[in-house]
Amino acid sequence: MSFKYDVLGKVRFGSELEDILKLKGIKDIDSFLNPTIKNTESELLFDNIEKARDVFVKHIENKSIIDLLVDCDVDGFTSASNIYQYTKQINPNIEIRCFVHKGKIHGLYEFADVMCEDDSKLVIIPDAGSGDSKECEKLIKSGKDVIILDHHSIDASNNPAIVVNNQLSNKVTDKAMTGVGITYKFTKLLDKYYGVNYADDYLDLVALGMVGDRADVVNLQTRYLILKGLEQIRNKVNKNKLISVLVDAQMYSMNNKITINGIGFYVCPLMNSMIRLGEYEDKCYMFEALCNSDKMLDRKVRGKGVVNMTIQEYVLKACQSSNRKQKKITEDSATALSEEIKQFNLNKLPILVCNAKDNVDSNSTGLIANRLADQYQRPCLLMRRKGDVCRGSGRGSDKCEILNFNQWCKDTGLFNKVEGHPNAFGCEIYFENTNKLFSLLSTMRKIDEPTYHVYNVYEANQIHDQIIKNVAKWDGIWGNTVSEPIFLIKNVPCNKYSLYLLGAKQNKIEFAYHNIKFVKQTRGSSLASLYKEIISIGDNFEFDIVGRFSIDYKSGKVAQVIVEDWMFYKSEKVSGFTFG
């Protein structure tokens, strides 16, 4: 086992956070840590927002029926819930028809014809719609007004709808806001018109949606809104019932702390698994639950029979079931594709390019690509051919030299579509260009081992628990585009009698050095063979460890290093300890 690393800079004892943030390019550290309302921009900077407000107000006064699109991701659900609840707060008697996608389809495509035929007068499309010019034209010709509240960078010049989009508004500097951020800004403008203060009641939705869509939290306005929303969730102020139930269910996994990473890793995946794999009826229930419904539902519970529960409790059970199903699909598909990768030596290339085929669930393509990127420690393109076009997902890896995989794909000039985040995006390429892609990959330097970007290198006799605690106490600030820092600790001594294989699935290896616990853990696969390999080299050995600094609160605030990777080798040396 081996790896490469590059050192991003020097991190001083007592100034760890300051140095790490500077190395991440964050200059105004105080503003980053403590953004305020002064960091927010005026709603009036958005193109068309006043026009959208006037049309909305007109239809509220006329008591028009409203059609509301619920786009198929966490940002889409929270955006639509924000608009739904705010509108009902303005006028509880307004009829709003909600359109939830059956599959993972974005935009109006699935609903335009149905909407054209109904008796609504206003269509609101949050988190989508900017590129749906033809569908919007049909809706307008059928006698409806159309308001789009979107954040996707798509040409909307031919769209006849009223498009409010931060990417398309030159005066708006915050391009990080996602769909729910745009709906929030729209409701803030409506607050001023109606002389109320309802918009802030839904900041928990804003936080959930923007974290779920991996908004750039370096932007101070976006960061401020997310932190205010997390504070609302934490304190259960104006609480959203579904968010509360989902968060409470995951508190143990989140170490009893509500953070950006905690919400992103443990709460959003529950909702996304439902959106990807849940029954259509359950998806509709999830949206209803997110809109604070008081409905009671019956659900069969193992060992208890049929139980009557709140719609939020029902949705939690359904999300957990979908999440288990999703994990199995991801594992099975990744295993099957690994066989193909091995068979065709695809792992010899610096970027994995895999054929998803029909036996890979189309709704889980991104998840599977991410799993393969983690497994092979390099970027992955997982695509499916239909006719002359290959479509799929790209996922980057933080263990290679390509830091922005999205941009890398664009720079090749071979893809006709690359849309999404730097290391998580959808893509499209003509089949005839795939040969050119493989030719390009064959000329690139092979990845024989992963490359880690570390924030400092410590010798074992330099590391101590206070250094780790100084970094770990700031775990709440990491998330989305501000990734948690990793460090390299060299020559950490251990012996085979102090190395433990733990867990019912033998998926955890642990040892201690001075007052520091070192933990390597997998999602479920056994580490027994690795453990045997380590102890077979001799009674004494040393580790070079790349890992994250953490505090084990369950064991009495013990400093620990969560191992990302390690190298180990036989040693007879007994290392001492020095402070520094």
N, C-alpha and C positions, 0 to 999 in steps of 0.2 A: 504494500500500500504506500502510495506517495502522492504528494501534491506540490504545487507551486504557490507562491504567494508574492504579493507586492505590498509594501508598507506605505500607507497613505500619508503618514506623518508621525510626529512625536506627540504623545499624550502625557502631560505632566501630572504627577501626583497632586491632588488637591484642586486641579483645574481641568479634570477629565471632561466634564460636559462642555465647557467653553471651547476646548481644543477640538473635540469631536464635531461640534456644530460648525466651527470655522472650517474644518476639513470638508464638511458637507456643503460649503459655499454659503452658509448662513452668517451674515455679517452683523445684523441687528439682533443679537441674542435675546435681549430683554423683550423686544416686541414679539419675537418668535414664541417665547415662553409665556408671555402675557399679552396676547392681542386684545384689543379693546374695540368698542363700537366705532372709535375714530378710524379704524382700519377698514370700515365698510364704505362702499360706494353708493351714490344716489341711484335710486331705481330709474330716475328720469334719463340716465345715460343710455338706456336700452332703446334701440330703434323700435318704433311701432308700439311701445308699451302703453302710451297714453291712448292710442287708438284702440288697443285691445281692452283697456279699462273701460272706455266709453261704450264699446260694443257689449261687454259683459254687463255693465250697469243697465243698459237698455233692455237686455233680455231678462234680467232680474226684475226690473220694474214691470215688464210685460208678462211676467210669470211663464216664460217660455220653457218648454221641455228641453233639457240639455243632454246630449250624448257625450260621454266621457270615455276616452280610450285609456286602458290600463296596459301599459307596455310590459313586456315579459322579462323583467329583471327587478332587483330590489329597488333601484332608482326609479323605475317605471311605476312600481306599486306604491312607493312612498310619495311620488309626485302626484299621482292620481288621488291618493288618500288625502293629501294636503288640500287639493282643490275641492274634493268632495266635502270634507268636513268644514272647511272655511265657508263654502257656499251655503251649506246647511245652517251654519251659524248666522249668516247674514239673513237667510230666509229659509226656515225649516220646511216650508211647504213646497219648495221648488222640486220638481221631479227630475231626477238625474238617472239616466240609464247608463250602466257601466258595461263596457265591452272588454272581456278578458280573453286573451289568446288561448287557444287550445294547445298549441305547440309553441316552440321557441321561435316565433316569427315576430319581427319588429315592424312597427308602423301600421299604416292604414289598410294595406293590401287585403287583408282578410275580411274587413268590415265595411269598406266604402260602399259597396252596392246595397247592403242591408240598411246602412244609415241613410242613403239617398231615398229609400222608400218609406222611411218612418216619418212621424209627424214632429220631430224635433226641429228647433229653429237655430240652435247653436251647437257646434261641435268643438270640444276642447281636447287638444292633443298634447299632453305633457310628455317630455322626454323622448319625443319622436316627431316625425312628420315633415321636417324641413325639406327633405328630398322627395316627398310624395306629391309632386306638382300635379300629375294627372288625376290622382284620386281627389285632391283638394278641389280641382277644377270641376269635377263631377259633382261634388257636394255643393259647391257654390251655385252651379247651374240648377240644382234641385231646390234652390231657395234657402240655403242655410248660410249662416256666417261661420267661419272657421278660425279659431285661435290656436296657434302653435306656440308652446312654451318649451323650447328645446335648447340643447347645448352641443349638438353634434356639428362638426365642421363640414357641412354639406352645402353645395351651391343651391341657394333658394331663390335665385334671381327670377326664375320663371314661375315661382309658386304664388298663386293669386290669394292665398290665405294671409292672415295677419300673423307674421312670423316675428316672435320675440326670441332672440337667440344671442347669447353673449359672444359666440364666435363670429357672428356676422354684424356685430355692433362695434364700430371703430372706437367709440368713446369709452367703452367698457374695458378696463384693464385686466379684470379678473376673468381669465379664460379657464380657470380651474373648476368653477362651479358646474355641477352636474344638473340634470333635469329638475331635481327637487329644489336645488338652489334657485333656479329660475322661477319656479312656482312660488317659492317663498318671497322673492323680490316683487313678483306680481301682486301677491296678497299684501305686502307692505304698502304698495301704492294704493290698493283698495282700502286699506286701513285709513289712510289720509282722506280719501273721498268720503267714507262713511263716518269718520270721526270716532273710530274704535281702535282697540289694540288687540286684535285676535291673532295676527300672524305669528307672534312669538309663542303662542300656545302649542305650535306644531314644530318647534325646533328639534324635538326628539326624532320626528320623521326626517327632518333635514339632515341630522347627523347620521342616521341609519342609512339613508339613501346615498349620501356622498361618500361615506366610508365603503359601502357596498360597491360603488362604482369607481373606487380607488382614486378619488379626487386628490389633486396635488396639495398637500397640507403645508407646503412652504409658503403658498399664497396666504397672506395674513387675513384677508376677509374670509376665505374658505375655512381657514384654521379656526378663526373666531367663532363662526357659525357651528362648526363641528363640536368645539369644546363647550359652547353654551348648550348645545343639544345633549351632549354626554352628561353635563351637569344636571340637566333636567331629568334624564333617565336615572342618574345616580340618586337624586333627591326625590324622585317620583312626584315632581311638580307637573300639574296638568297632564298626568300620566296617560300614555297610550297603553291600553290594556294588553294588546298583543305583544308589544315591545317588552312590557314588564314581565309577562309570562315567559317569553323566549329568553330574556336576560336571566331571570331567576333560575331557569333550568340549566343555564350554562355557567353559573357563578363559580362552581367548584373548578371547572376547567379553566376559568379566567382568573384563578387564584383570588377570588372575591374582590377583584378590582375591575372597574368599568373603564376600559381604555380603547383607543383607536384600534390597536392590534387585537384586543379581546373581542370587540364587536366584529371586526373584519374576519377573524379566524374561526369564531365559534357561533355567532348569531346569524350573520348574513348567509353562511352556507346552509343553514336550516331552511331559510326561505328560498334560496336558489335551488335547492334540491327539490322542493315542492314545485317550483316553476318549471323545472326541467322534466321531472318524472311523475309528479303527482296527478291524481285523477282530476279531470276538468272541474267537477263539482267541488272538490277540495280546494282547488285554486280560487274558485269564486268565494268559498267560505273564508279563505285566507284574506282576500281583499276586504270582505265584509268585516272580519275580525279586526283588521288594521284600521277600519273606520269606526272602531269603538262600539260595535254592535253589542246589544245585551241579550242576543239570542241564546237559547239553550238547545243542545243537541245530544242525541244518544250515540255512544260509540262503544263497541265491544272492546273490553280490556281483558288481557290475559289474566286468568285467576279470579276475576271479579264479575265476569259476565257483561251484560249491557249496563253502562253507567251513563246517567244524565249529567252533563257538564256544560260549562260555559263554552261559547263558540271559540274563545281564545284557547282554552284547555284542549278542545277538540283539535284545533289547528296545530298545536304543539305536538300532540300524538301523531298526527298525520305527517308533519314535517320530519319528526324523528324516524318514522317508518320510511319516508322517501329518502332520507339521508343514509339510512342503512342500505337501502337498495342501491343508491348512487355509489356508495363506497364499494359494494360488491361488483357492480358493473365496471367501475374504474379499475379495480384490481384485476378482474378477469380479462378485460380488454388490454390492459397494459401487459399482462402476462402473455397473451396471444401475440401481441405485436412484438414483444421481446424475442419470441421465436423467429419471427420474420426478420427482425433486425440482425439476429445471430446468423440466420441462414444466408442472407445476402450481404453480410459484412457491412451493414449500414453504419455501424458504430465506428467504423474506420474514418468516417467523414467528420469534419468539424461541426456540421449541423445535421441533425437527424431529419430526414424527409421520408415520411411513412404514408403508406396507402391505408386509409381508414376502412375501406371496403364496406360492404353492406352489413357485416356482422358487428360493427362498432356502432353503438347508439349515437345517433346524430346530435341529440341534445347534450351529450356528454363529451363531445369532441375536445373542447377546451380543457376540461378537467383531465382527460386522458393524456393530452399533449403536455400538460403541466407535470403529470406524474412521470412521463418519459423523460422530460427535461431534467427533473430532479434525479431520476435514476441514473441517467447517462451523463449528467453534469455538463450539458451543452444545450443550445437552443434546439427546439423541435418544431417542425411543420407537419401537421397531421391533416391530410387532405383526402377528399373523396372525388373521383372523376365522374362527371356527368356530361356525356357527349364530348365536346371539344374543350370543356372547361373543368379545372380542378378547384374545388372550394374547400375551405376548412379553417383551422385555427393555428396561430403561431404562438409559442410560449418561449420566452427567453430564460436564461439561467444566470444567476449572480456568481457562478463559479467559472466564468469564462471571460475572454477579453471583449466580447461583443456586449456592450452595456445597454445599447438601444437596438433591440432586434427588429423592431418595427422600421426604424430608419434604415437599417442595413438592407432589409427587403426592398424598400423603396429605392435605395441607391443602386440596386442591381439593374433597375429599369425593365425587369422581366415580368413583374406583377402588374396586372391591370387594376387591382384593388388591394389596399392595405389600410384597414380602418380600425382604430382602437388605441390602446395604451402602448407605451414603449416596449413592454415585454409581455403583453397579453392582447391579442388582436385577431380579427377575422381577415382572411386573405383570399384572393382569387388569382389564378394564373392559367393562361391557355396551356393545354396539354403539350402543344408543340414547343413551348418554352421550357418545359421541365428538363429536356435533354441539355439545354443551355445552362440551366441551374446546376445540374450534376457536373457539367464540365467546369463551371466556375468553382464548385466545391472541391473538385479534384486538384485544383491549383493552389488551394489555401493550405496553410500550415495545419497539420493534424493535431488534434487534442489528445495527447497521451495521458494527461492527468489534469485534474481541475486546478484552476487558479483562484485563490482567495484574496480579496482586497481587505487587508487587516489594518486596524487603526493604531496598533502598537505591537511590538515584540517584547516579551518578557522572558528572562531566564527563570527557571523554577525558583531559584533562591532570591529572586527580586519580587515575585508576586506574593501578595498577602491579602487577607480577607477584606481589609478596608478599601483597597483599590477596587475590588469587585463591588463592594457595597456602594462606593461613591458613584459608580456607573449605574448599577442596578436600581438604585432608588429613583432614577428618572425613567423607569420603564413605561410610564404613562404617556411620554411624549412621542414615542416611536410609532410609526404606522404609515401605510400607503407609500408615498414617495419618499418619506424620510425613514429609511430602513434602520433596523436595530444594528449597532456596530458589532463587529466581531474582532477578536484578538488572537494572537498566536502566543502560546506559552511553550517554551522549549525545555527539553530535558527534565520532565517531571518524573521522579522516581516512583516505583511501585514494586510489589512482589506478588507472587501468585496467591499468597495466603490472605492478601488484603484486597484482591480483586473479586467482585461478587457478580454473579449472574442472577438476575432477579426477574420477577413477574411471572404470572401464570403461563404466559406465552413465551417466557424466556427472552423477552424483547428489551431488556435493560441491563446494561453493564455499569457498575458503579465502584468507585474507590475514593479514598480521601487522602489529601496531602496537607499536613498541618491543619489549619482550620477551614480548609476548602474542600468541598465535595465536587467530584467530576462525574458527570452523568452522560452516558450515550444511550439513546433510546430510539426505537423504531415505532412505526404506526401499528405494528402487529406481527411482522415477520420475525422469526427467531434469530437471536444473536449467538446461539449456542456454538455454532461452528467457528465464529470469530473469536469467541471466548477461549475455545480449545486451542486455536491457533496462537493466541497471545501467550497462554500459560505454557505452551509446549516449547517456547524458545529458551526457557530457563526459569530459575527461581526468582531472579531479579531482572527488571527491564525498565526502560524509560519510554515516555511518550513525548512527541511533539504534537500539541493539541491546538486546533482552531476551534474557537467556541464563543458563545455569548455569555455575558455575565448576568447572573440572576441571584435572587434570594429565595431560599426555600422556607416560606413562612410556615409550612405545615410541620417543619422540624425545628422550630424555634429560631427563625431568622438566620439560618446558616447560609454563608456565602457559597455559591455553587457556580460551576461552569457547565453550561449545556454544550456538549461536544457536537460540533458540526462534522468534523473529520479529524483523523489522527494518523500518525505514523508511530510504530513501536519497534524497538530493537533491544537486544540483550544488553545487559549492563551489570557490572559488579560495583558500580560507584554508589556511594551513599552521599546524597547531597545535603548540604547544610542550608541555613536560612539567614538571610540578611534583610533588613528593612530598607525598602527603597525602590 
